[in-house]
């Protein structure tokens, strides 16, 4: 009996197919471990994203300031935190409030557009990662329903119900209250709004001939801008003047 041959046969390495099979099983086992590790992280990420979206939809929404129309108070690139509960329990916008609103039907026409693109941009802007959609604006409330807003008195000041406004605390340095004369009575349920940088703001004055006469429906208000949240050096609450 050839014992050497038997030993050689018994100790010979596995066939290539067996080696490949073992390697495949090891790789599959490693992949399964990765999947088990990633599942909790993915679930946590999903929960965080859903929480952020819920908060930004119903409570506080970051809003990226895209232009200089509110300079004097807000700068381009500021991210403000919009309090979406400010007017949710019977409250109404007041004179002096800085608000974010949907200008569809008052400042811009509703042309439909690419709904998927709009939805994606709304999602990104709702967490402050993109500029707001073209229909969203930030302005200061100057007059509410029933107010008579006029420009200007003999000292060049805006008046509301014949009372002059002291706008020194927010008006952009060097700007006049308005170079455009107007005299309007704000319809009930609507608002007269203006930017703090009057010479660089398209606001109610520019839409006097549009539907609504340049005023914005109260139910189009998204919320009140209460804080500057970013950049860090600009952290501050957004105050409102004492008038009204």
GUMIKE-488555 format. One record per residue: residue number from 0; residue in three letters; chain; x, y, z of N, C-alpha, C, O in turn. Coordinates in steps of 0.001 Angstrom, whole numbers. Example, Ala and Ser with C-alpha at 12.3 -4.5 7.8 and 13.67 -1.06 7.14 Angstrom:
% residues 2
REC|num|residu|chaine|n_X|n_Y|n_Z|ca_X|ca_Y|ca_Z|c_X|c_Y|c_Z|o_X|o_Y|o_Z
REC|0|ALA|A|13190|-5690|7800|12300|-4500|7800|13200|-3300|7800|14236|-3319|8465
REC|1|SER|A|12850|-2250|7080|13670|-1060|7140|12900|30|7870|13409|1138|8039
% end
This chain:
% residues 244
REC|num|residu|chaine|n_X|n_Y|n_Z|ca_X|ca_Y|ca_Z|c_X|c_Y|c_Z|o_X|o_Y|o_Z
REC|0|UNK|A|857|-1202|0|0|0|0|880|1235|0|1832|1317|776
REC|1|UNK|A|575|2199|-861|1380|3419|-1013|870|4457|-23|-32|5234|-337
REC|2|UNK|A|1460|4466|1191|1006|5387|2235|1324|6826|1874|579|7739|2231
REC|3|UNK|A|2427|7033|1168|2791|8388|782|1733|8998|-123|1361|10162|25
REC|4|UNK|A|1263|8201|-1050|219|8694|-1967|-1053|9029|-1217|-1729|10018|-1501
REC|5|UNK|A|-1376|8130|-195|-2589|8377|576|-2481|9670|1378|-3419|10464|1436
REC|6|UNK|A|-1289|9869|2009|-1104|11087|2786|-1163|12323|1915|-1765|13332|2282
REC|7|UNK|A|-522|12229|738|-533|13367|-172|-1937|13692|-608|-2306|14861|-727
REC|8|UNK|A|-2731|12651|-850|-4112|12872|-1289|-4952|13465|-164|-5799|14334|-373
REC|9|UNK|A|-4673|12946|1072|-5448|13405|2219|-5102|14858|2562|-5981|15618|2967
REC|10|UNK|A|-3820|15255|2405|-3375|16588|2797|-3404|17598|1660|-2995|18743|1852
REC|11|UNK|A|-3863|17216|513|-3869|18132|-634|-4802|19307|-376|-5825|19120|282
REC|12|UNK|A|-4490|20550|-877|-5341|21740|-636|-6707|21610|-1273|-6910|20809|-2186
REC|13|UNK|A|-7617|22387|-794|-8975|22367|-1338|-8959|22758|-2798|-8032|23416|-3270
REC|14|UNK|A|-9974|22357|-3494|-10094|22708|-4904|-10364|24193|-5049|-10854|24798|-4096
REC|15|UNK|A|-10070|24829|-6200|-10317|26263|-6401|-11747|26668|-6110|-11997|27742|-5562
REC|16|UNK|A|-12688|25807|-6476|-14090|26160|-6257|-14415|26243|-4776|-15199|27092|-4354
REC|17|UNK|A|-13795|25338|-3965|-14036|25389|-2524|-13426|26645|-1914|-14022|27260|-1031
REC|18|UNK|A|-12216|27035|-2391|-11568|28241|-1882|-12408|29464|-2189|-12607|30313|-1320
REC|19|UNK|A|-12909|29567|-3429|-13750|30686|-3818|-15040|30732|-3008|-15529|31803|-2649
REC|20|UNK|A|-15582|29540|-2727|-16822|29478|-1954|-16610|30013|-548|-17425|30776|-28
REC|21|UNK|A|-15472|29589|75|-15175|30071|1425|-14979|31591|1437|-15449|32269|2351
REC|22|UNK|A|-14283|32128|418|-14058|33577|338|-15377|34326|174|-15583|35384|769
REC|23|UNK|A|-16262|33762|-639|-17554|34407|-850|-18387|34446|416|-19046|35445|704
REC|24|UNK|A|-18356|33349|1178|-19096|33303|2430|-18542|34318|3424|-19295|34974|4143
REC|25|UNK|A|-17192|34440|3453|-16572|35396|4359|-16948|36826|3979|-17229|37651|4848
REC|26|UNK|A|-16952|37116|2670|-17329|38455|2201|-18787|38751|2515|-19135|39862|2916
REC|27|UNK|A|-19642|37737|2327|-21060|37910|2634|-21272|38170|4117|-22096|38997|4509
REC|28|UNK|A|-20493|37430|4954|-20600|37635|6391|-20164|39047|6781|-20785|39687|7629
REC|29|UNK|A|-19072|39530|6141|-18584|40871|6424|-19618|41913|5998|-19852|42881|6723
REC|30|UNK|A|-20237|41726|4831|-21261|42649|4349|-22460|42681|5288|-23035|43739|5544
REC|31|UNK|A|-22829|41512|5797|-23961|41457|6724|-23673|42243|7990|-24549|42919|8531
REC|32|UNK|A|-22410|42145|8463|-22045|42911|9652|-22148|44409|9392|-22637|45165|10232
REC|33|UNK|A|-21675|44835|8200|-21762|46257|7843|-23214|46726|7821|-23547|47800|8322
REC|34|UNK|A|-24074|45887|7223|-25491|46253|7135|-26092|46393|8525|-26850|47326|8791
REC|35|UNK|A|-25742|45445|9426|-26268|45511|10796|-25794|46770|11510|-26531|47355|12303
REC|36|UNK|A|-24552|47186|11226|-24028|48394|11845|-24660|49661|11269|-24878|50639|11983
REC|37|UNK|A|-24954|49628|9954|-25480|50825|9288|-26952|51061|9572|-27418|52200|9528
REC|38|UNK|A|-27691|49997|9862|-29135|50144|10057|-29485|51145|11160|-30317|52021|10924
REC|39|UNK|A|-28885|51054|12361|-29219|52047|13393|-28854|53472|12985|-29590|54417|13271
REC|40|UNK|A|-27692|53621|12305|-27286|54959|11871|-28270|55521|10856|-28631|56696|10916
REC|41|UNK|A|-28704|54676|9919|-29667|55125|8911|-31003|55489|9552|-31636|56475|9176
REC|42|UNK|A|-31421|54682|10521|-32691|54962|11206|-32609|56277|11985|-33545|57076|11977
REC|43|UNK|A|-31460|56490|12666|-31280|57737|13418|-31270|58947|12495|-31857|59982|12810
REC|44|UNK|A|-30592|58812|11339|-30563|59901|10358|-31964|60224|9857|-32339|61390|9736
REC|45|UNK|A|-32735|59174|9566|-34106|59376|9080|-34960|60082|10128|-35735|60982|9802
REC|46|UNK|A|-34814|59666|11401|-35584|60299|12477|-35205|61772|12604|-36069|62633|12768
REC|47|UNK|A|-33891|62054|12525|-33429|63446|12620|-33991|64295|11481|-34446|65416|11707
REC|48|UNK|A|-33961|63761|10256|-34468|64501|9104|-35965|64767|9239|-36431|65874|8970
REC|49|UNK|A|-36706|63758|9650|-38153|63928|9818|-38441|64968|10900|-39333|65803|10746
REC|50|UNK|A|-37673|64911|12006|-37861|65872|13093|-37587|67294|12615|-38352|68213|12908
REC|51|UNK|A|-36477|67470|11869|-36130|68799|11355|-37221|69319|10432|-37609|70484|10517
REC|52|UNK|A|-37717|68454|9550|-38765|68877|8616|-40050|69232|9351|-40719|70203|8997
REC|53|UNK|A|-40400|68451|10374|-41617|68752|11135|-41481|70080|11874|-42404|70894|11887
REC|54|UNK|A|-40307|70288|12495|-40088|71540|13222|-40126|72727|12265|-40752|73744|12560
REC|55|UNK|A|-39451|72598|11108|-39410|73713|10162|-40758|73944|9495|-41044|75054|9047
REC|56|UNK|A|-41585|72912|9423|-42900|73059|8803|-43909|73699|9745|-44762|74477|9317
REC|57|UNK|A|-43808|73365|11036|-44862|73787|11956|-44405|74736|13066|-45247|75395|13676
REC|58|UNK|A|-43112|74830|13346|-42677|75597|14514|-41739|76735|14133|-42134|77900|14171
REC|59|UNK|A|-40509|76413|13768|-39504|77422|13430|-38820|77023|12136|-38329|75903|12001
REC|60|UNK|A|-38791|77946|11186|-38172|77665|9887|-37005|78610|9637|-37170|79827|9727
REC|61|UNK|A|-35823|78071|9324|-34727|78951|8896|-35064|79567|7543|-35669|78917|6690
REC|62|UNK|A|-34674|80805|7353|-34967|81512|6099|-33719|82286|5698|-33252|83151|6440
REC|63|UNK|A|-33185|81974|4529|-31974|82622|4041|-32329|83944|3376|-33143|83977|2453
REC|64|UNK|A|-31725|85031|3839|-31998|86346|3267|-31256|86464|1930|-30026|86426|1908
REC|65|UNK|A|-31988|86606|814|-31343|86541|-498|-30888|87882|-1060|-30113|87911|-2017
REC|66|UNK|A|-31352|88995|-488|-31070|90297|-1102|-30849|91357|-30|-30915|91080|1168
REC|67|UNK|A|-30584|92577|-489|-30345|93676|441|-31569|94509|750|-31437|95611|1282
REC|68|UNK|A|-32752|94021|435|-33956|94842|598|-34306|95127|2058|-35066|96053|2342
REC|69|UNK|A|-33754|94335|2988|-34030|94566|4408|-32801|95072|5156|-32765|95037|6386
REC|70|UNK|A|-31788|95544|4414|-30610|96096|5088|-31008|97298|5934|-31921|98064|5625
REC|71|UNK|A|-30264|97401|7009|-30673|98254|8109|-31049|97348|9259|-30857|97688|10426
REC|72|UNK|A|-31597|96169|8909|-31943|95143|9893|-31305|93807|9532|-30663|93178|10374
REC|73|UNK|A|-31479|93369|8283|-30982|92065|7833|-30063|92237|6637|-30303|93077|5769
REC|74|UNK|A|-29003|91427|6598|-28041|91480|5508|-28196|90270|4598|-28667|89224|5043
REC|75|UNK|A|-27808|90392|3328|-27798|89205|2456|-26915|88121|3069|-25803|88393|3521
REC|76|UNK|A|-27421|86901|3078|-26684|85788|3666|-27057|85482|5097|-26739|84404|5599
REC|77|UNK|A|-27736|86421|5779|-28246|86117|7115|-29251|84977|7029|-29990|84848|6054
REC|78|UNK|A|-29260|84160|8061|-30319|83157|8195|-31157|83527|9409|-30680|83520|10543
REC|79|UNK|A|-32407|83847|9143|-33292|84224|10239|-34146|83025|10613|-34391|82139|9794
REC|80|UNK|A|-34591|83009|11850|-35472|81952|12325|-36886|82516|12371|-37174|83476|13086
REC|81|UNK|A|-37749|81896|11594|-39116|82389|11431|-40047|81630|12369|-40193|80412|12272
REC|82|UNK|A|-40665|82361|13266|-41595|81789|14229|-42944|81558|13543|-43691|82500|13279
REC|83|UNK|A|-43240|80281|13260|-44468|79962|12526|-45673|79820|13449|-46797|79629|12983
REC|84|UNK|A|-45440|79914|14751|-46548|79860|15707|-46979|81249|16163|-47931|81391|16930
REC|85|UNK|A|-46271|82275|15684|-46525|83640|16169|-47970|84067|15970|-48528|84786|16799
REC|86|UNK|A|-48577|83627|14874|-49948|84065|14573|-50914|82873|14507|-51973|82957|13885
REC|87|UNK|A|-50538|81771|15153|-51330|80541|15021|-52491|80432|15995|-53391|79619|15784
REC|88|UNK|A|-52495|81226|17052|-53521|81073|18084|-54289|82374|18273|-54448|82876|19386
REC|89|UNK|A|-54757|82900|17151|-55578|84106|17202|-54801|85395|17065|-55401|86466|16980
REC|90|UNK|A|-53482|85321|17040|-52692|86530|16882|-52695|87018|15440|-52922|86241|14513
REC|91|UNK|A|-52445|88290|15261|-52399|88908|13942|-51085|89665|13794|-50556|90167|14785
REC|92|UNK|A|-50545|89759|12579|-49360|90595|12370|-49637|92026|12837|-50726|92564|12631
REC|93|UNK|A|-48638|92622|13462|-48775|93986|13974|-47810|94911|13249|-46824|94465|12662
REC|94|UNK|A|-48105|96194|13298|-47206|97164|12680|-45809|97016|13278|-45645|96912|14493
REC|95|UNK|A|-44824|97007|12414|-43444|96874|12859|-42904|95467|12814|-41687|95287|12848
REC|96|UNK|A|-43757|94456|12738|-43285|93070|12648|-42525|92853|11346|-42900|93388|10303
REC|97|UNK|A|-41461|92070|11413|-40776|91601|10203|-41340|90219|9895|-41232|89299|10705
REC|98|UNK|A|-41937|90084|8725|-42632|88840|8397|-42059|88216|7122|-41480|88894|6273
REC|99|UNK|A|-42244|86907|7025|-41999|86178|5781|-43358|85753|5249|-44189|85229|5991
REC|100|UNK|A|-43579|85982|3960|-44892|85683|3395|-44763|85156|1971|-43746|85342|1303
REC|101|UNK|A|-45814|84500|1537|-45925|84014|166|-46589|85111|-661|-47747|85462|-432
REC|102|UNK|A|-45842|85646|-1622|-46354|86753|-2422|-47156|86345|-3637|-47469|87188|-4478
REC|103|UNK|A|-47500|85060|-3753|-48296|84599|-4890|-49645|85312|-4914|-50375|85304|-3923
REC|104|UNK|A|-49968|85921|-6035|-51242|86609|-6180|-51196|88067|-5776|-52148|88808|-6022
REC|105|UNK|A|-50082|88500|-5147|-49964|89913|-4777|-48673|90509|-5334|-48710|91543|-6001
REC|106|UNK|A|-47540|89873|-5070|-46262|90357|-5581|-45839|89614|-6849|-45104|90157|-7673
REC|107|UNK|A|-46297|88396|-7002|-45974|87595|-8199|-47211|86841|-8644|-48094|86530|-7844
REC|108|UNK|A|-47259|86551|-9944|-48352|85758|-10476|-48066|84281|-10260|-46909|83859|-10238
REC|109|UNK|A|-49118|83505|-10103|-48971|82065|-9966|-48944|81452|-11359|-49986|81265|-11987
REC|110|UNK|A|-47734|81138|-11838|-47584|80571|-13182|-47421|79060|-13172|-47214|78453|-14223
REC|111|UNK|A|-47512|78452|-12012|-47353|76998|-11923|-45886|76618|-11856|-45348|76394|-10772
REC|112|UNK|A|-45236|76546|-13012|-43812|76210|-13067|-43573|74736|-12814|-44515|73947|-12727
REC|113|UNK|A|-42313|74373|-12698|-41920|72995|-12451|-42196|72651|-10992|-41487|73106|-10095
REC|114|UNK|A|-43231|71845|-10760|-43663|71575|-9390|-42657|70728|-8626|-42469|70922|-7425
REC|115|UNK|A|-41998|69777|-9322|-41001|68940|-8649|-39819|69792|-8206|-39345|69672|-7077
REC|116|UNK|A|-39344|70659|-9111|-38219|71542|-8775|-38591|72473|-7628|-37789|72716|-6726
REC|117|UNK|A|-39810|72987|-7673|-40264|73884|-6610|-40329|73164|-5274|-39951|73716|-4241
REC|118|UNK|A|-40819|71908|-5301|-40934|71135|-4071|-39560|70868|-3472|-39376|70991|-2261
REC|119|UNK|A|-38586|70501|-4318|-37224|70246|-3839|-36596|71518|-3264|-35909|71479|-2243
REC|120|UNK|A|-36841|72634|-3933|-36270|73890|-3442|-36932|74313|-2147|-36273|74854|-1259
REC|121|UNK|A|-38224|74073|-2029|-38909|74385|-781|-38352|73562|365|-38173|74068|1473
REC|122|UNK|A|-38072|72265|95|-37524|71399|1137|-36152|71891|1576|-35847|71918|2768
REC|123|UNK|A|-35318|72284|596|-33973|72772|930|-34035|74109|1651|-33290|74333|2605
REC|124|UNK|A|-34915|75000|1205|-35011|76318|1846|-35629|76229|3228|-35371|77079|4080
REC|125|UNK|A|-36449|75202|3461|-37111|75068|4758|-36140|74767|5884|-36454|74969|7057
REC|126|UNK|A|-34940|74276|5519|-33912|74046|6537|-32739|75003|6356|-31672|74807|6937
REC|127|UNK|A|-32945|76041|5545|-31953|77090|5395|-30780|76729|4514|-29739|77383|4586
REC|128|UNK|A|-30915|75684|3662|-29808|75250|2821|-29837|75882|1437|-28877|75743|679
REC|129|UNK|A|-30901|76561|1101|-31014|77184|-218|-31784|78486|-84|-32477|78728|903
REC|130|UNK|A|-31639|79320|-1114|-32428|80548|-1122|-33909|80197|-1181|-34281|79156|-1722
REC|131|UNK|A|-34751|81058|-627|-36188|80780|-662|-36709|80753|-2098|-36091|81301|-3011
REC|132|UNK|A|-37847|80111|-2274|-38467|80092|-3590|-38832|81514|-3985|-38968|82394|-3134
REC|133|UNK|A|-38991|81729|-5293|-39182|83085|-5830|-40419|83786|-5291|-40522|85010|-5370
REC|134|UNK|A|-41355|83023|-4745|-42603|83627|-4273|-42567|84025|-2805|-43523|84617|-2304
REC|135|UNK|A|-41466|83705|-2097|-41368|84041|-674|-40587|85342|-484|-39563|85565|-1129
REC|136|UNK|A|-41086|86192|407|-40494|87504|640|-40389|87762|2140|-41123|87185|2942
REC|137|UNK|A|-39447|88652|2502|-39361|89129|3878|-39448|90652|3850|-38674|91312|3156
REC|138|UNK|A|-40392|91205|4609|-40618|92653|4650|-41104|93035|6043|-41375|92182|6888
REC|139|UNK|A|-41206|94342|6252|-41722|94852|7527|-43161|95330|7342|-43489|95983|6352
REC|140|UNK|A|-44005|94996|8305|-45399|95449|8268|-45438|96927|8656|-44973|97315|9728
REC|141|UNK|A|-46001|97742|7763|-46158|99176|8035|-47607|99495|8384|-47872|100307|9270
REC|142|UNK|A|-48537|98863|7694|-49956|99113|7964|-50745|97820|7951|-50436|96900|7193
REC|143|UNK|A|-51771|97750|8798|-52660|96590|8863|-54052|97010|8380|-54289|98173|8053
REC|144|UNK|A|-54954|96045|8343|-56293|96306|7824|-56964|97510|8461|-57034|97614|9686
REC|145|UNK|A|-57459|98420|7630|-58142|99627|8109|-57244|100831|8240|-57740|101949|8381
REC|146|UNK|A|-55921|100641|8200|-54987|101761|8331|-54930|102576|7044|-55061|102050|5939
REC|147|UNK|A|-54730|103870|7227|-54420|104737|6097|-52925|105037|6158|-52444|105673|7097
REC|148|UNK|A|-52200|104571|5147|-50741|104759|5097|-50445|105767|3994|-50929|105643|2869
REC|149|UNK|A|-49635|106772|4341|-49397|107845|3376|-47928|108250|3378|-47257|108238|4410
REC|150|UNK|A|-47460|108600|2216|-46133|109203|2058|-46285|110493|1249|-46820|110485|141
REC|151|UNK|A|-45832|111537|1788|-45204|111651|3106|-45713|112958|3721|-46392|113730|3044
REC|152|UNK|A|-45393|113214|4993|-45790|114492|5577|-44753|115563|5226|-43824|115296|4464
REC|153|UNK|A|-44906|116752|5767|-44020|117861|5413|-42574|117616|5825|-41663|118227|5266
REC|154|UNK|A|-42348|116727|6798|-40986|116382|7225|-40457|115144|6495|-39390|114628|6826
REC|155|UNK|A|-41213|114677|5501|-40767|113520|4717|-40963|112185|5397|-40321|111208|5009
REC|156|UNK|A|-41828|112101|6402|-42050|110865|7140|-43297|110148|6645|-44247|110781|6185
REC|157|UNK|A|-43287|108812|6743|-44515|108057|6519|-45479|108352|7655|-45068|108592|8790
REC|158|UNK|A|-46757|108331|7337|-47761|108467|8392|-48726|107297|8319|-49050|106809|7237
REC|159|UNK|A|-49176|106856|9475|-50213|105829|9574|-51329|106419|10409|-51148|106739|11584
REC|160|UNK|A|-52488|106557|9783|-53633|107194|10440|-53251|108582|10953|-53606|108989|12059
REC|161|UNK|A|-52513|109285|10101|-52080|110675|10329|-50982|110815|11380|-50570|111932|11695
REC|162|UNK|A|-50502|109691|11929|-49427|109748|12922|-48095|109432|12237|-47974|108392|11589
REC|163|UNK|A|-47087|110313|12369|-45794|110062|11735|-45060|108897|12393|-45138|108699|13605
REC|164|UNK|A|-44337|108122|11557|-43574|106988|12069|-42126|107393|12317|-41505|108078|11504
REC|165|UNK|A|-41610|106957|13446|-40185|107116|13735|-39495|105830|13286|-39569|104811|13973
REC|166|UNK|A|-38824|105876|12131|-38208|104684|11559|-36689|104675|11681|-36008|103892|11018
REC|167|UNK|A|-36167|105545|12531|-34714|105682|12649|-34043|104392|13111|-32877|104157|12793
REC|168|UNK|A|-34757|103559|13853|-34156|102347|14408|-33894|101250|13405|-33132|100327|13690
REC|169|UNK|A|-34518|101327|12217|-34338|100238|11254|-34110|100702|9817|-33607|99931|9000
REC|170|UNK|A|-34468|101937|9492|-34320|102401|8117|-32843|102436|7726|-31995|102865|8508
REC|171|UNK|A|-32547|101981|6512|-31164|101945|6041|-30561|103352|6064|-31177|104302|5580
REC|172|UNK|A|-29344|103485|6631|-28736|104815|6739|-28653|105527|5387|-28173|104959|4406
REC|173|UNK|A|-29122|106763|5347|-29091|107557|4122|-30343|107442|3277|-30557|108248|2371
REC|174|UNK|A|-31180|106444|3563|-32424|106284|2802|-33494|107254|3303|-33517|107634|4474
REC|175|UNK|A|-34374|107639|2386|-35581|108359|2783|-36697|107342|2980|-36628|106244|2430
REC|176|UNK|A|-37725|107685|3754|-38822|106731|3959|-39439|106230|2655|-39842|105070|2566
REC|177|UNK|A|-39513|107089|1650|-39972|106655|325|-39796|107797|-668|-40071|108956|-361
REC|178|UNK|A|-39335|107448|-1854|-39274|108435|-2934|-40537|108390|-3778|-40752|109233|-4649
REC|179|UNK|A|-41370|107387|-3503|-42626|107215|-4240|-43773|107707|-3362|-44002|107145|-2291
REC|180|UNK|A|-44497|108738|-3785|-45642|109177|-2984|-46797|108183|-3114|-47010|107608|-4181
REC|181|UNK|A|-47527|107988|-2041|-48703|107116|-2079|-49630|107491|-931|-49220|108114|48
REC|182|UNK|A|-50855|107106|-1076|-51863|107345|-49|-52881|106219|-187|-53721|106251|-1087
REC|183|UNK|A|-52816|105233|689|-53650|104038|562|-54359|103731|1874|-53868|104038|2960
REC|184|UNK|A|-55515|103123|1740|-56213|102557|2894|-56108|101041|2752|-56544|100477|1748
REC|185|UNK|A|-55540|100392|3740|-55288|98948|3672|-56601|98207|3897|-57258|98425|4915
REC|186|UNK|A|-56997|97335|2970|-58236|96568|3176|-58128|95645|4381|-57035|95226|4761
REC|187|UNK|A|-59264|95335|4973|-59281|94402|6094|-58720|93048|5643|-58964|92591|4527
REC|188|UNK|A|-57973|92435|6535|-57399|91125|6225|-56160|91183|5355|-55693|90152|4870
REC|189|UNK|A|-55616|92393|5150|-54431|92537|4314|-53415|93434|5016|-53719|94073|6023
REC|190|UNK|A|-52191|93469|4459|-51082|94196|5079|-50359|95039|4045|-50235|94648|2884
REC|191|UNK|A|-49884|96198|4474|-48998|97026|3655|-47579|96795|4180|-47301|97039|5354
REC|192|UNK|A|-46688|96326|3309|-45344|95935|3755|-44287|96676|2951|-44491|96995|1780
REC|193|UNK|A|-43140|96947|3600|-42042|97637|2940|-40716|97084|3447|-40623|96593|4572
REC|194|UNK|A|-39686|97169|2597|-38345|96800|3028|-37707|97927|3798|-38091|99086|3643
REC|195|UNK|A|-36724|97598|4636|-36028|98635|5415|-35038|99422|4557|-34701|100561|4881
REC|196|UNK|A|-34575|98820|3470|-33698|99521|2524|-34588|100002|1379|-34667|99367|328
REC|197|UNK|A|-35246|101118|1598|-36331|101551|726|-35907|101743|-729|-36688|101480|-1643
REC|198|UNK|A|-34671|102202|-946|-34232|102446|-2326|-33804|101158|-3031|-33492|101180|-4221
REC|199|UNK|A|-33788|100032|-2304|-33380|98745|-2884|-34414|97673|-2602|-34083|96491|-2508
REC|200|UNK|A|-35656|98082|-2467|-36705|97131|-2103|-37899|97245|-3041|-38444|98326|-3258
REC|201|UNK|A|-38286|96104|-3587|-39568|96019|-4290|-40587|95559|-3258|-40501|94450|-2732
REC|202|UNK|A|-41542|96419|-2979|-42498|96104|-1928|-43878|96612|-2317|-44163|96755|-3506
REC|203|UNK|A|-44733|96884|-1356|-46118|97262|-1652|-46216|98452|-2591|-47169|98545|-3365
REC|204|UNK|A|-45250|99368|-2542|-45279|100556|-3405|-45213|100190|-4884|-45778|100884|-5730
REC|205|UNK|A|-44514|99086|-5189|-44302|98704|-6589|-45492|97983|-7195|-45530|97757|-8404
REC|206|UNK|A|-46464|97620|-6371|-47586|96821|-6875|-48921|97518|-6637|-49954|96870|-6473
REC|207|UNK|A|-48883|98840|-6622|-50112|99596|-6395|-51170|99292|-7444|-52365|99311|-7148
REC|208|UNK|A|-50738|99013|-8666|-51692|98721|-9737|-52029|97258|-9892|-52813|96891|-10767
REC|209|UNK|A|-51438|96403|-9044|-51683|94960|-9123|-52925|94593|-8309|-53423|95409|-7533
REC|210|UNK|A|-53432|93351|-8487|-54552|92917|-7645|-54211|93049|-6170|-53149|92613|-5726
REC|211|UNK|A|-55118|93651|-5419|-54848|93876|-4003|-54169|95199|-3725|-53961|95561|-2567
REC|212|UNK|A|-53813|95945|-4802|-53220|97269|-4631|-51904|97270|-3885|-51577|98240|-3201
REC|213|UNK|A|-51138|96180|-4010|-49844|96103|-3339|-49904|95517|-1937|-48862|95305|-1317
REC|214|UNK|A|-51091|95254|-1428|-51220|94686|-86|-51164|93165|-139|-51431|92550|-1172
REC|215|UNK|A|-50811|92574|998|-50604|91129|1103|-51665|90521|2012|-51898|91042|3103
REC|216|UNK|A|-52317|89436|1598|-53305|88802|2481|-52661|88264|3756|-51576|87685|3708
REC|217|UNK|A|-53316|88449|4878|-52802|87943|6145|-52612|86434|6097|-51674|85903|6692
REC|218|UNK|A|-53505|85742|5387|-53395|84285|5374|-52242|83778|4503|-52017|82571|4416
REC|219|UNK|A|-51514|84693|3861|-50315|84311|3123|-49042|84479|3954|-47942|84194|3480
REC|220|UNK|A|-49195|84936|5179|-48031|85115|6050|-47558|83756|6540|-48342|82971|7073
REC|221|UNK|A|-46268|83483|6357|-45673|82216|6786|-45296|82269|8254|-45461|81286|8977
REC|222|UNK|A|-44790|83411|8697|-44413|83550|10098|-43699|84864|10344|-43503|85664|9430
REC|223|UNK|A|-43316|85070|11582|-42626|86296|11986|-41141|85994|12197|-40781|85049|12898
REC|224|UNK|A|-40297|86804|11584|-38852|86637|11762|-38472|87207|13124|-38526|88418|13337
REC|225|UNK|A|-38085|86322|14047|-37821|86738|15422|-36341|86798|15778|-35951|87564|16660
REC|226|UNK|A|-35511|86001|15104|-34096|85940|15480|-33220|85836|14235|-33628|85286|13211
REC|227|UNK|A|-32006|86376|14348|-30957|86100|13370|-30153|84941|13945|-29532|85071|15000
REC|228|UNK|A|-30165|83813|13253|-29521|82615|13778|-28132|82373|13228|-27356|81626|13823
REC|229|UNK|A|-27801|82991|12103|-26508|82775|11473|-26196|83962|10574|-27118|84505|9966
REC|230|UNK|A|-24942|84391|10458|-23725|83849|11085|-23670|84134|12577|-24410|84965|13103
REC|231|UNK|A|-22753|83407|13253|-22696|83462|14716|-22478|84878|15237|-23035|85255|16268
REC|232|UNK|A|-21670|85663|14527|-21398|87021|14968|-22590|87948|14868|-22544|89077|15355
REC|233|UNK|A|-23669|87477|14234|-24870|88300|14060|-26033|87828|14928|-27144|88339|14788
REC|234|UNK|A|-25805|86871|15816|-26884|86376|16656|-27571|87532|17380|-26929|88317|18078
REC|235|UNK|A|-28875|87618|17201|-29636|88687|17859|-31120|88446|17642|-31530|87788|16686
REC|236|UNK|A|-31905|88987|18538|-33351|88982|18302|-33684|90157|17387|-32981|91167|17366
REC|237|UNK|A|-34741|90007|16654|-35182|91074|15740|-36281|91851|16450|-37408|91376|16588
REC|238|UNK|A|-35941|93030|16889|-36898|93823|17645|-37953|94460|16743|-37826|94455|15519
REC|239|UNK|A|-38958|94988|17344|-39978|95722|16622|-40096|97104|17241|-39928|97251|18452
REC|240|UNK|A|-40381|98115|16440|-40476|99474|16975|-41660|99605|17933|-42545|98750|17976
REC|241|UNK|A|-41651|100673|18680|-42670|100871|19715|-44006|101346|19167|-45015|101287|19869
REC|242|UNK|A|-44028|101826|17892|-45293|102343|17407|-46271|101221|17133|-45862|100099|16835
REC|243|UNK|A|-47553|101508|17228|-48621|100607|16835|-48810|99432|17733|-49689|98605|17491
% end
